[in-house]
């Protein structure tokens, strides 16, 4: 591996140098061969004893400079002035053949100065969840952190009960967060904010390096990337569950797959996270929360935006006020692609369809996928999806008068060019909550990883109908419903 560790070269107040804490008996769960190849890492080496030792944190290759990074964050709206990598260690930055830079981080690699009395370890269940959902998101085209591989540790982790431990190797374009800026802003460390702004622009938005106002360029770039990202979440029925500012990356990637989940039945108030008692991060709130988080970023950049504070505040507000406009444009563009209609289609086409799904309590994923088959000329949805006869009633009620009226309007707006691409915007297979939980339970309680491997193979081919089986497509039965998800920390 070719390492070039730019973040480790920033001043010491940005991070702490330390090595991972070795585990007892590392054992391979799985490696991501395609991602390894993209990074220029030999998959055979990664699956070897030396590769497994690296993913466990027991043996580090030449060129690594392991660090734990420090940051702050607004957690459920309340500011915590110091957080940081409490159970993750950044080994270094890998350069691939195209000279693209990626962080290589171990999650569950032992305590750090930011562990806040935690053990720094990760239970097996959350590691498997992150592997499944991060790779599913990548396969669906969503900017995301990735999973290079996972190993069991041979050690026991204590949470609500004793659980087997594991370590996940995470890859991201960087792990720099809104909370990283908040950490230095809270300390009025304007020099650090200036350095961090230059670092992020160079790394993620190089077209804006040399800008007359780097902070303004960074803020606008972050607004663009976050608006696009959250629009993609909404289009998939994905609920992040913990949109704290320390979980929002400046690279515009999804990170922290703790209490996240995908909706089955559509309802805009859906919330899964066991710690989100007030529904702050429910599905409908994700766009305004992203707006709120970006306002927090803008606040950290006031010292950099202009010499006069009033001018700086005006620039920050000017940028932040554009988020709803940019987000709405991204959302309608995404929805029109999902519906197979031209970009200038009346926006009520999208909102009326979602209202129908809500009123009829329809499965979000299958509703949109059914439209693909109808658009291609198949009126027999259960045949098109190879599902049991009863399943069509779980998709929608074609005899409902409002649906018939909407369907007629939709058919009149279909665009032949868009129809060809509809299925690439509407997955058939998602990591449904009940399937994820079943795979985790099998691995944790029965030491059987086969359901995990089968589900991972399915969700990383989300648009393919010829390889999907009904068990990976169907919504959960009433007795399979998963209504709460957990952080695992």
ZAMARGU-4260 file (C-alpha; in steps of 0.2 Angstrom, whole numbers, plus 5000, padded with zeros to 4 digits):
<rodrens>
0) 5000/5000/5000 | 5006/5018/4996 | 5003/5029/5011 | 5003/5048/5011 | 4996/5054/5028
5) 4992/5072/5026 | 4980/5074/5041 | 4994/5066/5052 | 5005/5080/5047 | 4993/5094/5054
10) 4998/5101/5071 | 4997/5090/5086 | 4981/5098/5092 | 4972/5090/5078 | 4975/5072/5084
15) 4984/5060/5095 | 4997/5048/5089 | 4994/5030/5096 | 4994/5012/5090 | 4979/5001/5090
20) 4977/4989/5105 | 4980/4971/5099 | 4966/4958/5100 | 4967/4941/5106 | 4963/4929/5091
25) 4958/4939/5075 | 4948/4928/5063 | 4943/4934/5046 | 4924/4937/5043 | 4925/4944/5025
30) 4936/4956/5014 | 4929/4967/5001 | 4939/4961/4986 | 4933/4974/4973 | 4936/4989/4985
35) 4953/4982/4989 | 4957/4981/4970 | 4951/4999/4968 | 4963/5005/4982 | 4978/4995/4974
40) 4978/4982/4988 | 4981/4964/4984 | 4965/4955/4990 | 4975/4939/4992 | 4987/4948/5004
45) 4972/4956/5013 | 4965/4939/5017 | 4982/4932/5022 | 4988/4931/5040 | 4997/4948/5038
50) 4982/4956/5031 | 4970/4950/5045 | 4983/4956/5058 | 4982/4973/5050 | 4963/4973/5050
55) 4964/4968/5068 | 4976/4981/5073 | 4989/4968/5078 | 5002/4972/5065 | 5004/4988/5055
60) 5011/4989/5037 | 5025/5001/5033 | 5019/5019/5030 | 5005/5020/5043 | 5005/5034/5055
65) 4990/5029/5067 | 4981/5043/5075 | 4965/5046/5084 | 4957/5063/5078 | 4948/5075/5090
70) 4932/5084/5086 | 4917/5091/5095 | 4898/5090/5090 | 4880/5095/5093 | 4872/5079/5098
75) 4853/5079/5097 | 4855/5098/5097 | 4866/5099/5113 | 4884/5105/5111 | 4898/5094/5117
80) 4915/5103/5116 | 4926/5088/5115 | 4922/5071/5107 | 4934/5062/5096 | 4938/5045/5090
85) 4934/5035/5105 | 4935/5018/5097 | 4943/5021/5080 | 4961/5024/5074 | 4965/5031/5057
90) 4980/5021/5051 | 4984/5032/5037 | 4979/5038/5019 | 4980/5026/5005 | 4984/5033/4987
95) 4976/5022/4973 | 4983/5021/4955 | 4974/5037/4950 | 4982/5046/4965 | 4965/5047/4974
100) 4966/5048/4993 | 4957/5037/5005 | 4957/5036/5024 | 4960/5018/5031 | 4953/5017/5048
105) 4950/5003/5061 | 4934/5004/5071 | 4934/4994/5087 | 4953/4995/5089 | 4954/4999/5107
110) 4953/5015/5119 | 4960/5032/5114 | 4961/5048/5124 | 4944/5052/5118 | 4935/5036/5124
115) 4927/5044/5139 | 4929/5029/5150 | 4924/5017/5136 | 4933/5002/5131 | 4936/5007/5113
120) 4929/4991/5106 | 4915/4986/5094 | 4903/4972/5096 | 4901/4960/5082 | 4883/4965/5078
125) 4886/4984/5074 | 4901/4979/5063 | 4891/4967/5053 | 4877/4981/5051 | 4889/4994/5045
130) 4897/4982/5033 | 4880/4977/5026 | 4872/4995/5025 | 4888/5004/5019 | 4891/4992/5005
135) 4873/4992/5000 | 4873/5011/5000 | 4889/5011/4989 | 4880/4999/4977 | 4865/5011/4975
140) 4877/5025/4971 | 4876/5035/4987 | 4892/5044/4993 | 4897/5034/5008 | 4911/5027/5019
145) 4915/5009/5014 | 4920/4993/5022 | 4936/4985/5017 | 4935/4970/5028 | 4930/4964/5045
150) 4937/4952/5058 | 4932/4945/5074 | 4943/4949/5089 | 4942/4933/5100 | 4938/4945/5114
155) 4921/4948/5123 | 4914/4965/5123 | 4902/4970/5137 | 4887/4981/5133 | 4869/4977/5139
160) 4876/4959/5139 | 4892/4950/5134 | 4895/4950/5115 | 4908/4944/5104 | 4920/4958/5098
165) 4925/4963/5080 | 4935/4976/5071 | 4929/4984/5055 | 4941/4992/5042 | 4933/5008/5036
170) 4937/5018/5020 | 4932/5036/5017 | 4938/5050/5007 | 4941/5058/5024 | 4934/5058/5042
175) 4934/5077/5044 | 4917/5082/5051 | 4907/5098/5054 | 4911/5094/5072 | 4930/5095/5068
180) 4927/5114/5064 | 4916/5116/5080 | 4930/5109/5091 | 4942/5123/5086 | 4929/5136/5084
185) 4924/5133/5102 | 4942/5136/5107 | 4943/5152/5096 | 4958/5144/5087 | 4957/5153/5071
190) 4973/5147/5065 | 4967/5129/5066 | 4951/5134/5057 | 4961/5142/5043 | 4972/5127/5041
195) 4958/5115/5042 | 4949/5125/5028 | 4964/5124/5017 | 4966/5106/5020 | 4947/5102/5016
200) 4947/5112/5000 | 4963/5105/4994 | 4957/5087/4997 | 4939/5088/4992 | 4936/5103/4982
205) 4952/5107/4973 | 4943/5118/4960 | 4941/5131/4974 | 4959/5131/4980 | 4966/5148/4978
210) 4949/5156/4980 | 4948/5174/4986 | 4937/5168/5001 | 4942/5150/5005 | 4929/5149/5019
215) 4915/5155/5008 | 4920/5142/4995 | 4921/5128/5008 | 4904/5133/5015 | 4895/5133/4998
220) 4904/5117/4993 | 4898/5108/5009 | 4880/5115/5006 | 4880/5108/4989 | 4887/5091/4994
225) 4875/5089/5009 | 4860/5094/4999 | 4864/5081/4986 | 4868/5067/4999 | 4852/5070/5009
230) 4841/5070/4993 | 4848/5053/4989 | 4844/5047/5007 | 4826/5052/5005 | 4825/5044/4988
235) 4829/5027/4996 | 4819/5029/5012 | 4835/5029/5022 | 4835/5035/5039 | 4852/5039/5046
240) 4846/5040/5064 | 4860/5050/5072 | 4863/5066/5061 | 4874/5075/5074 | 4886/5087/5068
245) 4900/5075/5072 | 4893/5062/5060 | 4892/5074/5045 | 4908/5073/5034 | 4914/5087/5024
250) 4918/5075/5010 | 4899/5073/5008 | 4899/5055/5012 | 4887/5045/5023 | 4896/5039/5039
255) 4890/5031/5056 | 4879/5017/5052 | 4873/5014/5070 | 4854/5016/5072 | 4851/5018/5054
260) 4837/5009/5045 | 4827/5009/5029 | 4808/5012/5029 | 4797/4997/5024 | 4779/5005/5024
265) 4781/5023/5019 | 4777/5036/5032 | 4786/5053/5034 | 4787/5052/5053 | 4796/5036/5053
270) 4810/5035/5066 | 4819/5019/5072 | 4834/5025/5083 | 4831/5019/5101 | 4840/5035/5108
275) 4829/5047/5097 | 4815/5049/5109 | 4808/5065/5102 | 4810/5060/5084 | 4822/5073/5080
280) 4830/5063/5066 | 4814/5055/5059 | 4813/5053/5040 | 4804/5070/5036 | 4817/5080/5047
285) 4833/5075/5038 | 4833/5089/5026 | 4830/5103/5039 | 4842/5094/5051 | 4855/5095/5037
290) 4851/5113/5035 | 4853/5116/5054 | 4870/5107/5054 | 4876/5117/5040 | 4872/5133/5049
295) 4883/5126/5063 | 4897/5125/5051 | 4894/5142/5045 | 4895/5149/5063 | 4912/5141/5064
300) 4919/5150/5049 | 4913/5168/5054 | 4931/5172/5059 | 4937/5167/5041 | 4923/5174/5030
305) 4927/5193/5032 | 4936/5204/5044 | 4920/5213/5049 | 4909/5202/5059 | 4893/5209/5051
310) 4900/5206/5034 | 4905/5188/5039 | 4887/5185/5046 | 4879/5191/5030 | 4890/5180/5020
315) 4886/5165/5031 | 4868/5168/5030 | 4868/5171/5012 | 4876/5154/5009 | 4865/5145/5022
320) 4849/5152/5015 | 4853/5143/4998 | 4852/5126/5006 | 4833/5124/5004 | 4833/5129/4986
325) 4848/5118/4982 | 4840/5103/4991 | 4823/5105/4984 | 4831/5105/4966 | 4841/5090/4970
330) 4826/5081/4977 | 4814/5084/4963 | 4828/5079/4950 | 4830/5063/4960 | 4811/5060/4961
335) 4808/5063/4943 | 4822/5051/4938 | 4813/5038/4950 | 4796/5041/4941 | 4803/5041/4924
340) 4796/5058/4920 | 4805/5074/4912 | 4814/5086/4924 | 4801/5100/4921 | 4786/5089/4926
345) 4774/5097/4939 | 4781/5094/4956 | 4764/5088/4962 | 4767/5072/4953 | 4780/5067/4966
350) 4771/5074/4981 | 4754/5066/4976 | 4762/5049/4974 | 4770/5050/4991 | 4754/5055/4999
355) 4746/5040/4991 | 4759/5028/4998 | 4757/5036/5015 | 4738/5034/5015 | 4738/5016/5008
360) 4752/5011/5020 | 4762/5005/5005 | 4780/4998/5005 | 4791/5012/4999 | 4804/5002/4989
365) 4792/4990/4980 | 4780/5004/4976 | 4794/5013/4965 | 4800/4997/4958 | 4783/4992/4953
370) 4782/5008/4943 | 4797/5003/4933 | 4788/4987/4927 | 4772/4996/4923 | 4782/5009/4913
375) 4791/4995/4903 | 4774/4988/4898 | 4771/4975/4911 | 4754/4977/4920 | 4757/4961/4930
380) 4768/4967/4944 | 4769/4951/4953 | 4775/4942/4937 | 4788/4955/4934 | 4795/4954/4951
385) 4793/4935/4952 | 4784/4937/4968 | 4769/4927/4976 | 4752/4932/4970 | 4747/4940/4986
390) 4761/4952/4985 | 4753/4964/4973 | 4741/4970/4986 | 4756/4974/4997 | 4763/4986/4983
395) 4747/4996/4980 | 4729/4995/4977 | 4726/4998/4958 | 4707/5000/4961 | 4709/5015/4973
400) 4701/5030/4963 | 4715/5042/4967 | 4728/5030/4962 | 4720/5027/4945 | 4719/5046/4942
405) 4737/5048/4947 | 4742/5033/4936 | 4734/5040/4921 | 4743/5057/4924 | 4759/5048/4926
410) 4757/5038/4910 | 4754/5054/4901 | 4771/5061/4907 | 4782/5046/4905 | 4798/5050/4895
415) 4804/5036/4884 | 4822/5040/4888 | 4819/5041/4906 | 4810/5024/4906 | 4826/5015/4901
420) 4835/5022/4917 | 4821/5020/4930 | 4827/5004/4937 | 4844/5011/4940 | 4836/5024/4952
425) 4824/5011/4960 | 4832/4996/4969 | 4823/4980/4971 | 4834/4974/4985 | 4838/4984/5001
430) 4845/4979/5017 | 4828/4978/5026 | 4829/4979/5045 | 4822/4962/5048 | 4835/4954/5036
435) 4849/4963/5044 | 4844/4958/5062 | 4842/4940/5057 | 4859/4940/5049 | 4867/4948/5065
440) 4858/4936/5076 | 4864/4921/5067 | 4882/4927/5068 | 4881/4932/5086 | 4871/4918/5094
445) 4875/4904/5082 | 4892/4908/5075 | 4884/4906/5058 | 4889/4919/5045 | 4881/4912/5030
450) 4865/4923/5032 | 4877/4938/5033 | 4886/4933/5017 | 4870/4929/5007 | 4862/4945/5012
455) 4878/4955/5008 | 4879/4947/4991 | 4861/4952/4988 | 4861/4970/4994 | 4877/4974/4983
460) 4867/4969/4968 | 4852/4980/4972 | 4845/4983/4955 | 4846/4965/4948 | 4829/4956/4947
465) 4836/4940/4940 | 4847/4936/4955 | 4835/4941/4969 | 4825/4929/4978 | 4808/4934/4986
470) 4815/4932/5004 | 4827/4947/5000 | 4813/4957/4991 | 4797/4955/5002 | 4793/4967/5016
475) 4793/4960/5033 | 4777/4951/5040 | 4770/4958/5056 | 4780/4946/5067 | 4796/4951/5058
480) 4794/4970/5060 | 4809/4979/5068 | 4804/4995/5076 | 4820/5000/5085 | 4838/5001/5081
485) 4853/5003/5092 | 4870/5012/5092 | 4881/4999/5098 | 4892/5011/5108
</rodrens>
